[in-house]
Amino acid sequence: MDYKKGSEVLPARLLKEIQEYVEGSLVYIPKKSNKAGWGYVSGARQAIDKRNKTISRLFEQGEPIPVLADQFHLGEDTIKKIVYKKK
């Protein structure tokens, strides 16, 4: 992490505004980024979405919730959240 003096990198009006909140303290300002959401880089999110679509399809075809819970190793409440989720 690189420390910079606020008076050297911030406009005077912005520095004055920040001093109203945190005078004499260290403040971390995060980088601007387009960080991907959980699981998108590893593919986990896509795998869960695919699994949930399969569960919903099987439920619509008449598969009971307890059977789906056993088949996918999930709790019945989790299956209910998946199949009754508003689209």
Secondary structure as UniProt FT lines:
FT   HELIX           6..9
FT   HELIX           12..22
FT   TURN            23..24
FT   TURN            38..42
FT   HELIX           44..60
FT   TURN            61..62
FT   HELIX           65..72
FT   HELIX           76..83
//
